[in-house]
Amino acid sequence: MEFVKSLRQTKVVKYMFIALLGSLLLAISSKIKIPFYPVPMTMQTFVVLFIGIAFGWKLGLATISLYLFEGILGLPVFSGTPEKGLGLVYFTGPTMGYLVGFMVTAYLVGKFTYSKNLILNFLKIVFATSFIYILGMLWLGTLIGWEKPIFKLGAQPFLLAELFKIMIATLAINHIKKIRKYI
């Protein structure tokens, strides 16, 4: 019985370590700006996809939740921190809907089953990623007012870069899935 308890504790510690590494990777990806048209891109949403696919929905969701919790506590893990504020004040700002959308996206891409059909895999990832933008624009509209051009401000400038990241994830999906065997 002690052996089983020891194995469970080892597994929990392993999952905590993996979630911590994933949240660190997500924080790093939020800080690196890559020149792109029409706005610079980060690889943050790609890392959200990577975490969901590689870790599965449970550990992926836990990892994204840990990342958000770190940011709410005031660690400078979000893209605009510390320049634009920290903690709960930054979290509840214009990007909150997008950040919450990370959880939905990680859950969905972690829950989906993938095949060798690139088009079907691509569509699944597009569907999952759309929740980042849907929730982001819903929050943005609530925050700044619906009379503003919400789509033009909250999604349009990022769609080309997002398509690029989704294509990378789709092409690498079979390699990313292999990571699950080691978790």
Secondary structure, DSSP 8 states (H G I E B T S, - for coil): -HHHHHHHHHHHHHHHHHHHHHHHHHHHHHH--B--SSS-B-SHHHHHHHHHHHHHHHHHHHHHHHHHHHHHHT-S-STTTTTT--HHHHHTSTTHHHHHHHHHHHHHHHHS---S-HHHHHHHHHHHHHHHHHHHHHHHHHHH-TTS-HHHHHTGGGHHHHHHHHHHHHHHHHHHHGGGGG-
